[in-house]
Structures are given as structure tokens and as C-alpha cells.
């Protein structure tokens, strides 16, 4: 059988959220939901898992502070030791207070940039990626639910019209 794609377009986010809850209660799989802005509670209604970006941020921050420590040690202790303010220039641990700002900024730099890159790669938003938005109005003021079905689409179309979809399209 051929797979059919059905789109339900909504005008209001509350109607969309109630429709998603109704559809999920009928054990129908939703492929994707497109919205022009984040809808509070939609991730829970869809049953999405919590993101692991916080863990990635921690790992990237640890990588940044490690890089900063190694860089400072190499530059200020091994390569070109300087006596700044009478502090000893041959030990790292005596100079740590003066290195804290640089280490903090490297931690933030690594965490922010690597999280951004991870997000873009995970979402497939790298340069040259093809857009997968089925209706350009979802970037303006419409909300869309996308289904991929095999066989009859009558049940899902009836359910979408019952829950308040302003348009129902089939592809």
C-alpha cells in the first residue's frame, strides 16, 4: 500500500493542543507538529522525551575549562613565564586566582558555541540542508499537524474536523 500524508491546519494554539491530546488519546501516531512559536505543554502532549542539552552543556563546559587550564599552563608557566604583581611565575596553583576569569570565559565560550553547533546538527539545520516545512504559513500564523498513514485516511480526517482543524489536506 502507498503511504499518504495528511495535514491538519489550525488557527489557534489552544485548539491545536486540545486536538493533539484527543488524537493521542485515540492512539494515533503524529509524525510532526509545526508551529510559528513554542506552544506551552505541546511537548508533554506529544509524549516527547526531555532534552539532554543540559548534559551536553556540562560536558562542553568541562572541555572548555580543561582547555583553558592547559592553555594557561602552557603559556604562562612553561612557554613564557612572567612575574606579574610579584606572584610566583613557576607554579600554576599559586596563580589560579588571576586565571579564574580566563577559565570562566573559556568555559562559557565552549559551552555556548558547541551547544549551538550540536543543536544545528541535531536539527539538520546545517548549510545546504533542505527545508522540510510542508506549509509556509506555519512560519507566520498557522499551526499544522502532520500524519503519515497507510490505507484509509477517513478516520483521521473526521477526527481532525471534529477537533477544530480549519483545513485538512492530503498529499
C-alpha positions in Angstrom: 0.0 0.0 0.0 1.1 3.5 -0.6 1.8 5.9 2.3 -0.3 9.0 2.4 0.4 12.2 4.2 -2.4 14.2 5.9 -2.0 17.7 7.1 -4.4 19.3 9.6 -4.1 23.1 9.8 -5.2 25.1 12.8 -5.7 28.8 13.5 -5.3 28.7 17.3 -2.7 27.1 19.6 -5.3 26.1 22.2 -7.3 24.3 19.6 -4.1 22.6 18.3 -3.2 21.5 21.8 -6.6 20.0 22.5 -6.6 18.3 19.1 -3.2 16.7 19.8 -4.4 15.4 23.2 -7.6 14.0 21.6 -5.6 12.4 18.7 -3.0 10.9 21.1 -5.9 9.5 23.3 -7.1 7.6 20.3 -3.6 6.0 19.8 -2.9 7.7 16.5 0.8 8.5 15.8 1.6 12.1 14.9 4.6 12.5 12.7 5.3 16.2 13.3 3.7 19.4 14.6 4.8 22.7 13.0 4.1 25.9 14.9 5.2 29.6 14.4 6.2 29.8 18.1 6.7 27.4 21.1 3.4 26.2 22.4 3.5 25.5 26.2 2.6 21.9 27.0 2.8 20.6 23.4 5.9 18.5 24.2 4.2 16.7 27.0 1.0 16.3 24.9 3.1 14.7 22.2 4.9 12.5 24.7 8.4 13.8 23.7 11.4 12.9 25.9 13.2 15.6 27.9 16.2 17.0 26.1 19.8 16.1 27.0 21.2 19.6 26.1 22.0 20.3 29.8 24.3 17.2 29.9 25.9 18.4 26.7 26.4 21.9 28.1 28.1 20.4 31.2 30.4 18.2 29.1 31.2 21.2 26.8 31.9 23.4 29.8 34.2 20.8 31.3 36.0 20.6 27.9 36.3 24.4 27.9 37.7 24.7 31.4 40.2 21.9 30.7 41.3 23.6 27.5 41.7 26.9 29.4 43.7 25.4 32.2 46.0 23.6 29.7 46.4 26.8 27.6 47.2 29.0 30.6 49.6 26.5 32.0 51.4 26.2 28.7 51.5 29.9 28.0 52.1 31.4 31.5 54.1 28.7 33.2 56.0 26.7 30.6 56.4 28.8 27.5 56.7 32.4 28.7 56.6 32.8 32.4 56.2 36.4 33.6 56.3 37.9 37.1 53.1 39.9 37.3 52.4 41.7 40.5 55.1 39.8 42.4 53.3 36.5 42.1 55.5 33.4 41.6 55.7 32.5 37.9 56.7 28.8 38.1 53.6 27.3 39.7 50.0 27.0 38.4 48.2 26.7 41.7 49.7 29.9 43.2 48.4 31.9 40.2 44.9 30.3 39.9 43.1 33.4 41.2 44.4 35.5 38.4 43.5 32.8 35.9 39.9 32.4 37.0 38.4 35.0 34.6 40.0 33.5 31.6 39.0 29.9 32.6 35.4 31.1 33.2 35.2 32.8 29.9 36.6 29.7 28.1 34.0 27.5 29.8 31.2 29.8 28.7 32.6 30.1 25.2 33.0 26.4 24.7 29.6 25.5 26.2 27.7 28.2 24.2 29.3 27.6 20.8 29.4 23.8 21.0 25.8 23.6 22.2 24.8 25.8 19.2 26.6 23.6 16.8 25.2 20.5 18.3 21.7 21.9 18.1 22.1 22.8 14.5 23.5 19.4 13.5 20.8 17.5 15.6 18.0 19.5 13.9 19.5 19.2 10.4 19.9 23.0 10.0 23.4 22.9 8.6 24.3 24.9 5.4 22.7 23.4 2.4 20.0 21.4 4.3 16.7 21.1 2.5 13.7 22.7 4.2 11.0 20.2 5.3 8.2 22.7 6.1 5.0 21.4 4.4 3.2 24.8 4.5 5.0 28.1 4.6 2.1 29.6 6.7 3.4 27.8 9.7 6.2 30.3 10.0 3.6 33.1 10.2 0.3 32.4 11.9 -0.9 28.8 11.3 -0.3 25.5 13.2 0.0 22.2 11.4 -0.2 18.5 12.4 1.4 16.0 10.0 0.4 12.3 9.8 1.8 9.5 7.7 -0.8 6.8 7.1 -1.3 3.7 5.2 -4.7 2.8 3.8 -7.8 4.9 4.6 -7.5 8.4 5.8 -11.2 8.9 6.6 -10.8 8.3 10.4 -8.0 10.9 10.8 -9.8 13.4 8.6 -13.0 13.0 10.7 -11.1 13.4 13.9 -9.3 16.5 12.6 -12.5 18.2 11.6 -14.2 17.2 14.9 -11.3 18.8 16.9 -11.3 22.1 15.1 -9.0 22.0 12.1 -9.6 24.9 9.7 -8.1 22.9 6.7 -7.3 19.3 6.0 -5.0 18.5 3.1 -3.9 15.2 1.8 -0.7 14.5 -0.2 
